Amino acid sequence: MILNLNSLVLCGVALTPFVVAQVDPLLTGTWTTKSRKVFTGPGFYDPVNEKMFEPPLTGFSYSFTDDGFYEVAYYRAGSNPTRPGCPTGIIQWQHGKYRKASNGSLILNPFAVDGRQLMSDPCAYSNAVYTRYHQQEIFKQYEVFPNPYDKAQRLNLYGWDGTPMNPMYLAYKPPQMLPTQTLNPTSAAVAATGTQPSSTSKSKRELPGDDDGLVQEALNRKALLKQRHTNNADRLWWLGVGMTALGGVGYLCF
C-alpha cells in the first residue's frame, strides 16, 4: 500500500508540468489587429440585450486569461465583383476555454450555446441574419515577441495548416472580456448541469427599438438589425452609370 501511495505521489509530480503547460501566461491579455478598432468585451457584444455592435473598421481580436479562458471577436467584409453595390459583412463572437497541446498548438473550444453571428448580404436579404454560432479553432503554432518597429508586444497565430494570420498587438492587460462563464444557457444545458441562468441572462429576448437605431427580434428566430441611416450603395453605383452614359451621348451630339 505504501508503495502504491508513493507511486501515485511520484506520478502526480511527474504530471504537474503537463498540467501547468496547458496555458501560456505570455498569451494573457487582449490582442487586436492593426486597425485597432475591433476588441473583445462588452463594446462588441451585449449578451443581455442580444446586440452586436459594428466596429468602424474590419479586424479581429483575441483575449486570453491566466486560467485558460478565451474570447474572440471578428468583423470581416467581402466584396462582390459582379455587383459592387452588394458588399457582404459578417460579425462573429465566441468565448470558451483554451489549452496548449504538447506539440505547441493551441486548441480553442467555445461554449457552444453562447457564440453569435451577424451576417449581412444586402442583395440577398433586406436585413442582417442573426444566429447562434460555434466553431472550434486550432492553431498549429504561435509566437509572442516585441514588434521590431515599435517594441509593442506582437502575437502571430498560424492556422491548423500553418497559414499565418494577420498579426495582432497587445491592447489590454489584464484582458478586456465578458464573464468567463456560460452567458446564455439553454434549457437543455440547464437540465444537464443543474444550474440556472444568471440574473444577466434570459432565455428569450423581446427588444423594442432604441435611440441608436437598432432593432432586433427575439433570439432563436431570424433576427433583424436595421440601421436607420444607411447609404444605398447600389443606387449610387447606378447613378454613376447613368451620368457616364449621359455624358457619352452629349459628347456624340455636340
HUZIPE-V810328 format. One record per residue. N is the residue number from 1. RES is the residue in one letter. PHI is phi in whole degrees, -180 to 180 (none if undefined). PSI is psi in whole degrees, 0 to 359 (* if undefined). BURIAL is I if it has 24 or more other ideal C-beta (glycine too) atoms within 12 Angstrom, else O. Layout:
BEGIN
n;res;phi;psi;burial
N;RES;PHI;PSI;BURIAL
N;RES;PHI;PSI;BURIAL
END
This chain:
BEGIN
n;res;phi;psi;burial
1;M;none;317;O
2;I;-62;319;O
3;L;-63;319;O
4;N;-66;320;O
5;L;-64;317;O
6;N;-62;321;O
7;S;-64;320;O
8;L;-65;320;O
9;V;-62;313;O
10;L;-63;322;O
11;C;-65;319;O
12;G;-64;319;O
13;V;-64;320;O
14;A;-66;328;O
15;L;-84;344;O
16;T;-55;313;O
17;P;-59;326;O
18;F;-71;324;O
19;V;-67;314;O
20;V;-63;324;O
21;A;-72;356;O
22;Q;-71;343;O
23;V;-127;159;I
24;D;-126;114;I
25;P;-62;340;O
26;L;-66;338;O
27;L;-83;344;I
28;T;-59;128;I
29;G;134;181;I
30;T;-108;126;I
31;W;-115;145;I
32;T;-144;158;I
33;T;-77;179;I
34;K;-60;330;O
35;S;-62;333;O
36;R;54;37;O
37;K;-120;352;O
38;V;-115;121;I
39;F;-136;146;I
40;T;-69;168;I
41;G;110;188;I
42;P;-68;343;O
43;G;-77;352;I
44;F;-108;321;I
45;Y;-142;131;I
46;D;-109;102;I
47;P;-73;341;I
48;V;-74;313;O
49;N;-99;6;I
50;E;53;59;I
51;K;-128;142;I
52;M;-117;137;I
53;F;-107;128;I
54;E;-79;119;I
55;P;-69;161;I
56;P;-70;336;O
57;L;-136;157;O
58;T;-75;163;I
59;G;155;188;I
60;F;-150;163;I
61;S;-145;140;I
62;Y;-125;141;I
63;S;-127;144;I
64;F;-135;147;I
65;T;-112;167;I
66;D;-68;336;O
67;D;-104;20;O
68;G;94;19;I
69;F;-105;157;I
70;Y;-144;165;I
71;E;-148;145;I
72;V;-139;140;I
73;A;-131;129;I
74;Y;-126;139;I
75;Y;-136;111;I
76;R;-119;150;I
77;A;-131;144;I
78;G;-130;147;O
79;S;-95;162;O
80;N;-124;98;O
81;P;-59;327;O
82;T;-81;336;O
83;R;-138;87;O
84;P;-58;336;O
85;G;-83;11;O
86;C;-124;61;O
87;P;-71;153;I
88;T;-113;153;I
89;G;-143;151;I
90;I;-144;134;I
91;I;-120;130;I
92;Q;-133;143;I
93;W;-140;137;I
94;Q;-147;159;I
95;H;-153;164;I
96;G;171;217;I
97;K;-120;148;I
98;Y;-127;160;I
99;R;-149;154;I
100;K;-99;122;I
101;A;-79;166;O
102;S;-65;338;O
103;N;-90;6;O
104;G;92;357;O
105;S;-81;161;I
106;L;-110;135;I
107;I;-122;120;I
108;L;-111;115;I
109;N;-110;111;I
110;P;-80;158;I
111;F;-75;109;I
112;A;-59;324;O
113;V;-79;348;I
114;D;-96;335;I
115;G;-63;144;I
116;R;-133;150;I
117;Q;-139;135;I
118;L;-122;116;I
119;M;-118;130;I
120;S;-119;123;I
121;D;-139;88;O
122;P;-61;337;I
123;C;-89;349;O
124;A;-106;325;O
125;Y;-134;143;O
126;S;-75;342;O
127;N;-135;162;O
128;A;-70;153;I
129;V;-106;123;I
130;Y;-111;120;I
131;T;-140;167;I
132;R;-71;154;I
133;Y;-154;136;I
134;H;-153;139;I
135;Q;-153;119;O
136;Q;-65;143;O
137;E;-121;138;I
138;I;-128;125;I
139;F;-111;124;I
140;K;-61;323;O
141;Q;-160;172;I
142;Y;-153;163;I
143;E;-140;138;O
144;V;-124;122;I
145;F;-161;161;O
146;P;-69;132;O
147;N;-63;131;O
148;P;-64;340;O
149;Y;-87;312;O
150;D;-122;4;O
151;K;68;9;O
152;A;-70;146;O
153;Q;-64;131;I
154;R;-122;142;I
155;L;-121;122;I
156;N;-107;125;I
157;L;-111;143;I
158;Y;-121;129;O
159;G;-59;177;O
160;W;-59;334;O
161;D;-100;8;O
162;G;91;359;O
163;T;-69;126;O
164;P;-72;141;O
165;M;-93;169;I
166;N;-61;137;I
167;P;-65;153;I
168;M;-121;159;I
169;Y;-128;146;I
170;L;-67;125;I
171;A;-110;321;I
172;Y;-140;140;I
173;K;-152;113;O
174;P;-65;164;O
175;P;-68;153;I
176;Q;-97;105;I
177;M;-144;161;I
178;L;-79;168;I
179;P;-54;140;O
180;T;-88;60;I
181;Q;-148;168;I
182;T;-66;120;I
183;L;-92;331;I
184;N;-132;65;I
185;P;-66;137;I
186;T;-82;171;I
187;S;-63;327;O
188;A;-67;320;O
189;A;-67;322;O
190;V;-64;318;O
191;A;-65;325;O
192;A;-75;325;O
193;T;-100;339;O
194;G;78;9;O
195;T;-104;149;O
196;Q;-99;156;O
197;P;-60;148;O
198;S;-72;170;O
199;S;-68;345;O
200;T;-96;4;O
201;S;-123;152;I
202;K;-134;148;O
203;S;-78;334;O
204;K;-135;152;O
205;R;-124;136;I
206;E;-126;105;O
207;L;-114;116;I
208;P;-76;166;O
209;G;-66;148;O
210;D;-125;183;O
211;D;-69;342;O
212;D;-88;4;O
213;G;85;20;O
214;L;-108;134;I
215;V;-130;132;I
216;Q;-135;146;I
217;E;-85;179;I
218;A;-67;155;O
219;L;-63;154;I
220;N;74;10;O
221;R;-127;169;O
222;K;-63;117;O
223;A;-100;157;I
224;L;-115;139;O
225;L;-132;104;I
226;K;-108;135;O
227;Q;-101;123;O
228;R;-67;328;O
229;H;-116;93;O
230;T;-127;150;O
231;N;-89;135;O
232;N;-89;92;O
233;A;-64;327;O
234;D;-64;316;O
235;R;-63;318;O
236;L;-63;323;O
237;W;-65;313;O
238;W;-67;328;O
239;L;-63;319;O
240;G;-63;319;O
241;V;-62;317;O
242;G;-63;317;O
243;M;-64;321;O
244;T;-64;316;O
245;A;-64;318;O
246;L;-62;320;O
247;G;-64;322;O
248;G;-64;318;O
249;V;-64;317;O
250;G;-61;321;O
251;Y;-64;319;O
252;L;-69;325;O
253;C;-80;329;O
254;F;-117;*;O
END
